[in-house]
Amino acid sequence: MKTALLLSGGMDSIAIAWWKRPSVAITIDYGQLPARAEITAATAVAQRLGMAHHVAKVDCRSLGSGDMAGATANEHAPASDWWPYRNQMLLTFAAMKAISLGVEKLYIGSVLSDGFHRDGTPEFVETLSGLLALQEGGMTVSAPAIKLSTLELIRLSGVPDTELALAHSCHKSHVPCGNCRGCNKYFKVLEDLNDGMAGPQEPTPTV
């Protein structure tokens, strides 16, 4: 079965790439502010893993909302980074490219914390997978890490630090802003990974 990954260049999709080793990586430039850095990160990872990498550009910024569009968040937004129907849009664009490549299964890097948004839940992935499967090509969608935290995914995948260092997680810019939900998650995961590597600390001797 030929597989493809929606490779955003963030920590989660990079770990999925390392774990599942799909044949194809697809990155979407849909008008998001950090697109340039995301494409750079995704390209580097795809090259290291020997995956064919395709970048599709469809400018949807005028339809966006919040941090990634550089706009005020929509009234329905549960958080400032919410972009209406984003995962549905990205998976549709990725599938449109993937079907021409003979792909049968499309991976997405959703993790447990993405359930904060409705399009990051197992129910959403299952529903969209069924919708794609009804159509020509019978493609399906899989989110293999949707019940895992990012930390658990990274440890399971065995992705090395050198690959994680390539990740771009900022929602606001191609240069990390340091104060968005994406940057905060990136720094927290690195901190947790470093704490785990340090192991138990020796107690400080008393005098």
Disulfide bonds with the S-S distance in Angstrom:
none
